[in-house]
Amino acid sequence: MAFQQGLSGLNAASRNLDVIGHNIANANTVGMKTSRAEFAEVYASSINASGGANAGIGVSVASVSQMFTQGNITVTGNDLDVAINGSGFFELTMPDGSINYTRAGMFKLDRDGNIMTNNGGQLMGYPTDEEGMRTSFESQPLRLTTGGPIPARQTASISAEFNLDARAPVAATAVPPTPFGTYGTTITAFDQQGLEIPVAMVFEKTGNNQWNVYTGVNGADPAASVPFQINFLADGSLDAATVIPPLQLASPNDPAAVFNVELDLARATQFGTSFAVSDLTQDGYRPGQLTSLGISEQGVIMARYSNGQSIAAGQVALVNFRNVQGLSPVGGGNWAQTFTSGEPVRGAPGEGSMGALRSGALEDSNVDLTAELVSMMTAQRAYQANAQTIKTQDQVLSTLLNMR
């Protein structure tokens, strides 16, 4: 009788409607992947029956599969909103210690500086140095310093790029005499506490391709210092044999607390054009508070501080699977690893098959509302058709019972 076939069709159509309803309900859920009910026909097995003699006994839902196609990327402008453009999942450590994976990049900072999801998952990443170079391939929870200022850094080196005018006369023989300080520049260095130490350098020509360098720190007159000499080659570049002694600086709080600073003048030149300083840098800074964040396409998190420094705070880790269809959805936009999915393959954004990151944006759901509404109407008609087979079978049965 067709009751069993019709009943199985009703169950399958009802399950299909459940899946379609779930898709429509999550059309605006960030990182959501649409699901599809997949059906299979059912036959009664018989050892002695020929291949075409068995009548089907209905339908079953063989699987509910998720479609891991790329969703549209919507720009939000929020620094901690991150979208994956391509393959991969964010790795999360959940409050119970389990590992989940997600495409929903709506991250936030908690009071301890941890990068979290709305359901308490902690974003995993790789440690880096201050320049953003990865220092380990072992993922760990990403955390930013938000509670207090980053400590000051004492200046260890000063680098200067400048041009000294080759047309300048020798200072001692110039008529009228070249005023001291005609060629000079200043920069601010820092001690261990982030206190400023003014550093002045004055250049005086003493001979053909030869210059004296006078230095003054903490407001001292450079003219009172003992100069050192720099020499230039015929092509205007600095003579590599030139010995440049380190500068000796003292803390404003404690003049006895002196420290040496390397002075790099390798990019200095002497050409027949006006004196100009094109670059003057030092590697120290004062303390600073966290002001904003930025995440590059490669997943490097750059923390920007009130002292003007940008320091890398880690790199977002991405994970992929050989069989993403084998992942088990666990709710909250997360998936869990299963035996079918295989072991996770970890990497960094933009490396190998991993997608690139887009900061300040989110990946929309890949649900096609138009297609889902059409599928819903089709599933509804299938439900009605199966109900009609049960009604027809009931009429046939009633006719048989009423025969005399």
N, C-alpha and C positions, 0 to 999 in steps of 0.2 A: 504493500500500500504506500501511497505517496505522503502519508502523514509525517513519516520520519524525514523524508527529503525536504518537505515544506518547513518542518520545524528547524532543521539545520540551516536552511536558507534564512529563516527569520532571525536565528541567533547570529549568523554571520553578518547579515545586513545591519542588525542592531549594533554589533561590535564595530562595524565600519562607520556607522553614524557616531559612535563614541569617539573614534579616532578623528573624524572630521571635525566634530565639535571641539575637541581638544586643540586642534590646529587653529580653528577660528578664534577660540578664546585667547590664544597666545600670539595672535597676529602682531601685537605691539610689545611682546616680550623680547628684551635685548638678548641676542645670541641664541634664540630658540631655533631648533631645526625641525622642520615639518615631518610628520609621521605618515606612513602609508600602510593600510591593511592589505596583506597579500593572502589570497585564497588558494585552496587546493581542493580538488574533487576527492570524494571518498568512495571506495569500492569495498564490497565484502569479499574477503579472500576465500578461495575454494581450491583445494589441491587438484581435483579431477576436472574442474570446469575448463573449457577452452577459453582462449584469450578474449573473444568478443562476446561471450555468452553471459558475463556478469553484468547485472544492472547496477548502476550507480546508486548509492544510498545517501547522497547529499553532498554537502560542502563543509569545509572547516577553515578557520583562520589559521594559516600555516605560520604566519609571522607578522609582527608589526615592526616595520623597518623605518629608520630615520634617514632622511636625505641630507647629507652633510655638504650641501652646496653653499657657495659664498652668498651671504646676505649683503644688502646694500649698506654702505658706510655713511653715517650721518654725523656731520660735524657738530659738536656741542660746545667747544671752547673750554671745557673743564680739564685742567691739567692731568687729573688722575683718571679720566675716561680714556680707555685704550681699546682699539679695535685691531684684530688680526686680519691682515689682507693676504689671504693664502691659507696654507695648511697649518695645523698645530692647535694646541690647547694650552691655556694657562694651567699651571700646577698649583694646587691649593692644599694646605694642611688644615684639616677641619678641627673644631674644638675637641672632638673625641680622639684625635690623633690619626684618623684615617686620611688617605690621600684621595682627593677628587680632582676632576679636570673640568674646565669650563671655557666657553667662548665669550661669556659675558664679562666685559672689562670695566664694570662700574666699581672702581676701587675708591677706598677712603682711608684716611689716617685715623688710628685710634689715639688715645691719650699718651700711649707709650711710643708712638711713632711707627707702629707696625702698619703695613699696607694690607687692608682687609676688604672682604666682600660684605654684602649686606647680611649674609647668613653666617658670618663669623669665620669664613675661610681666610687663611693667611697666605698671601702671595709668596711664591718661592722664586728664588733667583740665584745668581752667581755673585760671589764677592769680587770686587774690582779695586784697583788702586785709584788714586785721586784723579788720574787722567782718563779713567774708564776702561783700562786694559784688564781683562779677566785674569784673576790670580788663582782660581780653582774651578774645577769642573764638577764639584760637589754642590748641589743646590742646597740652599738654606733660606729661612724666612728673611724677607727684605725688611729692613728697619732703618728709619731716618732719625737723626738727632733733632728733636723738636722741643724738648723740655728746657734746655739752656743754651747759651751761646757756644759756638765752636771755639776752641781755644785759639789764642793768637799764635802766630808762627814767627820765630826769629829769622831775620834775613840771613841767608847763607851765601847768596851771590847777587851781584849787580852786573847787568849786561848793558852795554851802550853801543849804539851804531851811529856814527857821525862822520862828517867830512870836514877836514881842516883845509883851509884855503892855501893851495900851493903858491899862490901869488903873494902871500903875506911876507913882508920883510922880516929879517931877523930882529927880534925885539930890542936887543942891546944896541944895534947900529941904526935903527930907524930914526928918521928925522921928519917930523917931530917923533919922540918916543911913543911906541905903542902902549896905550894905557893897559895896566894890569887888569885882567878880567874881560878883555875884549872878546876872547873866545872862552866860553865857559857854560856850564849847565849845572842844574841841581836835581836831586831826587830825594825822596823820603824813605828811609829804612825803618825797621821795627826791631825792638828788643823782645825778650821772651814774654813780656806782659802786654805786648802790642803798643808800647809807647813809641812815639815818633822820634826818629833821629835824622835831622836834616844832614844831607851829604852834598857838598859842593865840589866840583872839579873845574879847574882853570887850566887852560892850555897856553903855553908860551913858546914861540918858535925860537930855537937856540942855534940853528944851523940848517944847512941844506938837508931836507928830509929828516930833520931832528926836532923834537918838541919835548919840553918839560911838562909834566903833569903835576899840578899842586892840588892837594885835597884838604878840605876842611869839614869837620863834623861838629854837631851840637852848637852851631853858630860860630865856630872858631874861624879866624881869618885864614884863608888858604895860603896867603902870602907868607905866613909864619911857619908853614909846614915844610918838611924836607921833600923836595920833588923827586920823581923818578922819570927816566927818559924813555920815550917811545920812538922807534925808527921806522921809516917807510922805504919801500923798494922803488925802483925806477918806474914801475907800472902803477904806483900810487897805493898799493896794498900794504898792510902792516907787515913788517919783517917778522917772520915766525920765530926768529931768535930773540926777539924782544922779551925781556923778563919783566913781568908786571907783578909787583908785590901785593899781598892782600892788604885790604884796609883794616884798620883797627878801630872799632866802634866801642862806645861806652854807653851804658844804660843811663837815661836821665835821672832815674831814681837812685842809682848807685854808681857813681863815676868809677869805682874800683871794679865793677863787673864789666870787664872788657871782653870782646869776642872778635874774631877775625871774619872778614867777609871777602870772598873771592871776587875779583874785579875782572870781567871779561871784556876786552876791547878788540877781539879778533876781527870784528867787522868794521873797524875804523878804516878810513881812507884819507888820502891826501890828493885831491884833484884841484885843477885850476878853476874852481867855482866857489861861491860864497860858503862860509861856514854854516852848517846846518846839522841839527840833531834829528835823525829820522826814527830812532827807537831807543827807549830808555826804560828798562824794566828791572824789577827786583822780586825775589820770591817770598818775601815776608808779608804778613798782613795782621791787622788788628782783629779782636774777637768780633763775631757777627751772629745775628739771629737768622733762622730760616725764614725766607720770605716767599719763595715759590719753588715749583718743581717743573722739570721738563723731561720728557722721555723721547729718545731718538728712535729712528726706524729700526736700529739694531738693539733696542731695548735698554740702552744705558740710561739710568736715572741720574740726571744732573740736578743737584740741590743748589739753589741760588740763595746767597746770604746777604745780609744788609751791609757787609763790608766790601761788597763787589765781587766776592769770590764765587766761583761755580765749581763744585766738587762732586765727582761721581760717587754715588751712594750704592752702586750695585747694578746688575744687569738682569732684566726679566728673563726667566727661563721659559722655553716652550717645549712641549712634549707632543709626540705624534705616535701613531700606532699602525701596525701593518694592516689591521682590519678594524677600522673605526666603527663599522656596523656591529662589531661584537661588544662595544661599550654598553654598559648598563646605565640607563638614566635613573638618577636617585633623587630628582627633584631639586628645586632651587636653581635650575639652569646648570646643574652639575651632572657629570658622568663618573662612573667608577670602572676600574679595570676588571676584566673577566678573563677566564682561560681562553675564550674565543678571540678576544681582542689582541692577545699577545702581550709581550712585555713592552713597557713604554720606551720610546727612543727619545732621549733628551738632546737638546741643542739650543742654539741661540737664534733670535729673530734674524732672518735674512741669510742664514747659513744652510747650505744644502737645500732640502725640500721645505724648510720652515718658511712660513710667511713673514712679511715685514710688519712692523707695528705702526699704527697711526695714532699719535697722541692727540688728545682733545677731540676724540671721535668715538662712536660706538657702532658695532655691527648690528643691524636690524635683523628681526626674524626673517627667515626665507620663505614664510608662508605666502602663497599666492591666493589672495582672498577670492578673486574671480574663479579660479580653478576649483577652490574648495566649495564654493556655493554651487557650482555645476555638479561636482561630485556628490554633494549632499542631496541634490534633486535626484540624481541617478540612484543613490543608495535608497532613497525613499521609495522610488518606483520599484526597485528590487524587493523591498520589504512588502509592498502592496502585492507584487506578483506572487511571492511565496505565500502570502496570506490567501490569495485567490486559489492556489493549488490545494490548500487545506480545505477551503470552502467547497471546491469542486469534488474533492475526494469524499467529503462529508455527504454531499448530495448523492453521489454514486452509492455510497454505503446505505444511505436511507432508502434509496430505490430498491436495493437488494432486500432489505429487511421488510419492505412493504409488499413484496411479490406474493401472490397467492396461487 
